[in-house]
Amino acid sequence: MRNDIVAIMKKSLIIFAFVCFLAGGALVAQNYLTRPQSPLTLATDDINKFLADLPAGNLAGLREDPKGKEEFRKQIARSLAIVAEAEQRGLFQKPEVKSQLDIAYAQIVGEMWNRRPEAKEKPIGKGDIEAFYRERPTAFEDFLTQNPQFRQAPKMDELKEKYGEFQVARLRGEAAGVNKTAAFQLQWRLLQANIVGNEIIGKLQESAKASAEEIEAYYKAHPEEFEEYKASHILISTTQPPASPDGKTPAKALTEAEARAKAEGLIKQLQGGADFAKLAEQYSDDPGSKKQGGDLGYFREGMMVAPFFEGVKALQVGSFSAAPVQTQFGFHIIKLLDKRPKPLDEPTKREVGEKLRQRKVENKLDELVARYGIVVPSDFTVPPAPAS
């Protein structure tokens, strides 16, 4: 139940599995990677094409979170500002940054190609990899020279094959022009931001430390953020097969109407004097809390999804939901067990200090957005969820 919706951007939504596997230089278009990349004033269609080219499953949080689109827009703008600031500081000329960009470029082009229908019609086979090495007999040795740590790899033949497959996908993508699309242009800049972001943000953090006075003032001005709640809940899921007292699990999840009706039935039992913890153990679809009678422990604002937390705040200690509370997980019956203020102790001071520092950094990034004239529209369209 804790709010663990994956953030839409790790600034770019790019899967780095093979980047981490190879972690070094590659045979790519160096002139493309190192030439100056001016910031973009994005058009709505640029973002639409970018989102359409991403795996639909990666966009669940953006579709479900009402504030997700605006946060996504802000992060796009801040990422482009990081790229502009990095160019200003000459970070893209550093050898270690160039090396990361080389392999990242191949990663993006290859993955964008592999998501195309024509890539599925003609998958990369062993013959394609052999042809790649016949035309470039020193390619793998060049890679090992640039990345000597991989000379100790236990499965060198497998590494060579994977590297060849990776490069064939990159070449096919370039031949198809995926590196000239609007989706690529935006994704490339976002990945640049991901690579140099730590250094830029680190510089901004140097002047963003919160003072003791700022920490205390924030604590006093926002008492609601430091209220801790302890609650139990019974979840009737609409995303997974329901719990069953007899141990027989149905083959599919309940519909929304079925789940609501089941939750309403349990509320009637509670109103008739049934024990909340026992009903949670029997019927809750939350495996993390049902064995504890639905007990979620203490939490604060921001640690639970918003509809659930609003349902908690509406209760008096000892009371339970008069009607089911709906979230993306299903329907909840909530019981508030305790409420207490969190003291301004050392852990809380560190937490508030970090929050204020993060806020200052975000403000500095927004100043960079304005300085470099970066414009990101908000009227883009999130692709619908794939049919189940």
C-alpha positions in Angstrom: 0.0 0.0 0.0 2.9 2.4 0.4 3.1 4.8 -2.5 5.7 3.1 -4.6 4.5 4.1 -8.0 7.6 4.1 -10.1 8.5 7.7 -11.1 7.9 8.1 -14.8 11.3 9.5 -15.4 14.6 8.2 -14.4 15.0 11.1 -16.3 14.4 9.2 -19.5 12.6 5.9 -18.9 15.4 4.0 -20.6 16.3 0.5 -19.5 20.0 0.3 -18.8 20.4 -3.4 -18.4 22.8 -3.9 -21.4 24.5 -0.5 -20.7 25.5 -1.8 -17.3 26.5 -5.2 -18.9 28.9 -3.6 -21.4 29.7 -0.3 -19.5 32.0 1.3 -22.0 32.7 2.6 -25.4 31.1 1.3 -28.6 31.4 1.7 -32.4 29.0 4.6 -32.9 28.8 7.9 -34.8 31.2 10.0 -32.8 30.4 13.2 -34.6 26.8 12.9 -33.6 27.6 12.3 -30.0 30.0 15.2 -29.5 28.6 18.0 -31.5 26.8 20.7 -29.5 23.2 19.9 -28.7 21.1 23.0 -28.3 18.1 22.9 -25.9 14.7 22.4 -27.4 11.5 24.3 -27.3 9.3 21.2 -27.6 6.1 20.9 -29.6 3.2 18.8 -28.3 3.8 16.4 -31.1 7.4 15.8 -30.0 6.3 14.5 -26.6 3.4 12.5 -28.1 5.8 10.7 -30.4 8.3 10.2 -27.6 5.6 8.6 -25.4 4.2 6.5 -28.2 7.6 5.0 -28.8 8.0 3.9 -25.1 6.7 0.5 -23.9 3.1 1.1 -22.8 3.7 -0.7 -19.5 6.2 2.0 -18.5 3.4 4.7 -18.6 1.1 3.2 -16.0 2.0 5.7 -13.3 1.6 8.6 -15.7 -1.9 7.4 -16.6 -3.0 6.8 -13.0 -1.5 9.7 -11.1 -3.7 12.9 -11.6 -0.6 15.1 -11.0 1.7 12.9 -13.0 1.4 14.8 -16.3 2.5 18.1 -14.8 5.3 16.5 -12.8 6.4 14.7 -16.0 6.4 18.1 -17.9 8.5 19.7 -15.2 11.0 16.9 -15.2 11.4 17.1 -19.0 12.1 20.8 -18.7 14.5 20.4 -15.8 16.3 17.6 -17.7 16.8 19.8 -20.8 18.1 22.5 -18.5 20.6 20.1 -17.1 21.8 19.4 -20.6 22.1 23.1 -21.4 24.0 23.8 -18.2 26.3 20.8 -18.9 27.1 22.1 -22.4 27.8 25.5 -20.9 30.3 23.9 -18.4 31.9 21.6 -21.1 31.0 18.4 -19.4 30.3 16.6 -22.6 33.9 16.9 -23.6 35.1 14.8 -20.7 36.5 11.4 -21.9 34.5 9.5 -19.2 31.3 11.2 -20.2 32.0 10.6 -23.9 32.5 6.9 -23.2 29.1 6.7 -21.4 27.4 8.6 -24.2 28.8 6.2 -26.9 27.3 3.1 -25.4 24.1 5.0 -24.4 23.6 6.1 -28.0 23.8 2.6 -29.3 21.5 1.5 -26.5 18.8 3.9 -27.5 19.0 3.3 -31.2 19.1 -0.4 -30.8 16.1 -0.5 -28.4 14.0 1.8 -30.5 14.7 -0.4 -33.5 13.9 -3.6 -31.6 10.4 -2.2 -30.7 9.6 -1.7 -34.4 7.4 -4.3 -36.2 10.0 -4.8 -38.9 12.5 -5.8 -36.2 10.2 -8.6 -35.1 9.6 -9.7 -38.6 13.4 -10.1 -39.1 15.0 -11.0 -35.7 18.7 -10.8 -35.3 20.3 -14.3 -35.8 23.7 -15.8 -35.4 24.4 -15.3 -39.1 23.8 -11.5 -38.7 26.3 -11.4 -35.8 28.8 -13.4 -37.8 28.4 -11.0 -40.7 28.9 -8.0 -38.4 32.3 -9.5 -37.3 33.4 -10.4 -40.8 32.9 -6.7 -41.8 34.5 -5.5 -38.6 37.0 -8.1 -37.5 38.6 -5.9 -34.8 35.3 -4.6 -33.3 35.2 -6.9 -30.2 38.9 -6.5 -29.5 38.6 -2.7 -29.8 35.8 -2.9 -27.2 38.0 -5.0 -24.8 40.9 -2.6 -25.3 38.6 0.3 -24.2 37.1 -1.9 -21.4 39.9 -4.2 -20.2 37.9 -5.2 -17.1 35.9 -7.5 -19.4 38.9 -9.5 -20.4 38.3 -11.5 -17.2 34.7 -12.3 -18.1 34.0 -16.1 -17.5 31.9 -16.5 -20.7 33.9 -14.5 -23.3 32.1 -16.2 -26.2 28.7 -15.2 -24.8 29.9 -11.6 -24.2 31.2 -11.4 -27.8 27.8 -12.6 -29.2 25.8 -10.2 -27.0 28.0 -7.3 -28.1 27.6 -8.2 -31.7 23.8 -8.5 -31.3 23.8 -5.1 -29.6 25.7 -3.5 -32.5 23.6 -5.1 -35.2 20.5 -3.7 -33.7 22.2 -0.3 -33.6 23.2 -0.5 -37.2 19.7 -1.5 -38.3 18.2 1.3 -36.3 20.5 3.8 -37.9 19.7 2.5 -41.4 16.0 2.8 -40.6 16.5 6.4 -39.5 15.3 6.0 -35.9 18.1 8.3 -34.7 16.5 11.1 -36.8 13.1 10.9 -35.2 11.6 13.4 -32.8 11.2 10.5 -30.2 15.0 9.8 -30.5 16.0 13.5 -30.2 14.1 13.9 -27.0 15.1 10.6 -25.5 18.7 11.3 -26.3 18.7 14.6 -24.5 17.0 13.0 -21.5 19.7 10.4 -21.4 22.4 13.0 -21.6 20.8 14.6 -18.5 20.8 11.3 -16.8 24.5 10.9 -17.4 25.6 14.4 -16.3 22.8 15.0 -13.8 24.6 14.0 -10.7 27.5 16.4 -11.3 25.2 19.3 -12.1 22.9 18.7 -9.2 25.8 18.2 -6.9 27.0 21.7 -7.8 23.6 23.1 -7.1 23.4 21.3 -3.8 26.6 22.9 -2.5 24.6 26.2 -2.0 21.3 24.6 -1.1 21.8 23.4 2.5 19.0 24.4 4.9 19.8 26.2 8.1 18.6 25.2 11.6 16.3 28.2 11.6 14.8 27.2 8.2 14.2 23.6 9.4 12.5 24.7 12.6 10.3 27.3 10.8 9.2 24.7 8.3 8.3 22.2 11.0 6.2 24.8 12.8 4.5 26.0 9.6 3.5 22.5 8.4 2.3 20.5 11.5 0.0 18.3 9.3 3.1 16.8 7.6 4.4 15.5 10.9 1.2 13.9 12.1 1.8 10.1 12.2 -1.2 7.8 11.7 -1.5 4.1 12.6 -4.2 2.2 10.7 -5.3 -1.2 9.6 -7.1 -2.0 6.4 -8.9 -4.7 4.5 -8.2 -4.6 0.8 -10.6 -6.1 -1.7 -8.5 -6.1 -4.8 -9.6 -5.4 -8.4 -6.1 -6.4 -9.7 -5.5 -9.8 -8.3 -7.6 -12.9 -7.4 -9.3 -12.5 -4.0 -8.3 -14.1 -0.8 -10.6 -17.0 0.2 -11.2 -18.4 3.7 -11.4 -21.9 2.4 -8.0 -21.6 0.6 -9.5 -22.0 -2.9 -8.3 -19.0 -4.9 -10.6 -17.9 -7.9 -9.0 -17.8 -11.3 -9.4 -14.1 -11.8 -9.7 -10.8 -10.0 -13.1 -9.4 -9.0 -14.8 -6.7 -11.2 -15.1 -3.3 -9.7 -18.8 -3.9 -8.9 -18.0 -7.2 -7.3 -15.2 -5.8 -5.2 -17.3 -2.9 -4.0 -20.2 -5.2 -3.0 -17.8 -7.5 -1.1 -16.3 -4.5 0.8 -19.7 -3.2 1.6 -20.7 -6.6 3.0 -17.7 -6.6 5.3 -18.5 -3.1 6.5 -22.0 -4.4 7.5 -20.3 -7.2 9.4 -18.1 -4.7 11.2 -21.2 -2.6 12.0 -22.7 -5.7 13.5 -19.8 -6.2 15.9 -17.4 -8.4 13.9 -13.7 -8.2 14.7 -11.7 -6.1 12.2 -8.4 -8.0 12.6 -10.1 -11.4 12.0 -11.9 -10.2 8.9 -8.6 -8.8 7.6 -6.9 -12.1 8.2 -9.7 -13.9 6.3 -10.5 -11.5 3.5 -7.8 -8.9 2.8 -6.0 -9.2 -0.4 -2.9 -7.3 0.9 -0.4 -10.1 1.7 1.9 -7.6 3.5 -0.6 -6.8 6.3 -3.3 -9.4 6.4 -1.4 -11.7 8.8 -1.1 -8.8 11.2 -4.8 -8.2 11.1 -4.4 -5.5 8.5 -2.0 -3.4 10.6 0.0 -1.1 8.4 2.0 0.5 11.3 2.7 4.2 11.5 2.9 6.4 8.4 2.7 10.0 7.4 1.4 12.0 4.4 3.1 11.1 1.2 3.7 7.5 2.3 0.4 6.2 1.0 -1.5 6.8 -2.2 -3.6 10.0 -1.9 -7.2 8.5 -1.8 -6.2 6.1 0.9 -4.5 8.8 3.0 -7.6 11.0 2.6 -9.7 8.2 3.9 -7.5 7.8 6.9 -7.6 11.5 7.8 -11.4 11.5 7.7 -11.5 9.0 10.6 -11.5 9.4 14.3 -9.2 7.1 16.3 -11.0 3.8 16.8 -13.5 4.3 13.9 -13.6 2.5 10.5 -14.7 3.5 7.0 -18.4 3.9 6.6 -18.0 3.3 2.9 -15.2 1.6 0.9 -12.3 3.8 -0.1 -11.3 3.2 -3.8 -7.7 3.3 -5.0 -6.0 1.9 -8.1 -5.5 -1.3 -6.0 -9.2 -1.9 -5.3 -11.5 -1.1 -2.3 -10.3 -0.5 1.2 -12.0 -0.6 4.6 -9.8 1.4 6.9 -9.6 1.5 10.7 -7.7 4.3 12.4 -5.8 2.9 15.4 -3.8 5.9 16.6 -2.6 9.4 15.7 0.3 11.3 17.1 2.6 14.2 16.4 6.2 13.4 15.3 8.7 15.3 17.4 11.4 17.5 15.9 14.2 15.0 16.8 17.5 14.6 15.0 16.1 12.1 12.3 13.2 14.5 11.7 15.6 17.5 11.4 17.6 15.5 8.8 14.5 14.6 6.9 13.2 18.2 6.9 16.7 19.5 5.9 16.9 17.1 3.0 13.4 18.1 1.9 14.3 21.8 2.0 17.6 21.2 0.2 15.7 19.2 -2.5 13.2 22.1 -2.9 16.0 24.6 -3.2 17.7 22.5 -5.9 14.4 22.2 -7.8 14.0 26.0 -7.6 17.5 26.4 -9.0 16.7 24.0 -11.8 13.6 26.0 -12.6 15.8 29.1 -12.8 17.9 27.3 -15.3 14.8 26.4 -17.3 13.9 30.1 -17.5 17.5 31.2 -18.2 17.8 28.8 -21.2 14.3 29.6 -22.5 13.1 26.0 -22.4 9.4 25.5 -23.1 7.6 22.1 -22.6 3.9 22.0 -23.5 1.4 20.4 -21.2 -1.3 19.4 -23.7 0.4 16.1 -24.7 -1.5 12.8 -24.8 -0.6 9.7 -22.7 -1.1 6.5 -24.8 -3.9 4.3 -23.4 -3.1 1.1 -21.5 -2.6 -2.0 -23.6 -5.6 -4.3 -24.0 -5.4 -7.2 -21.5 
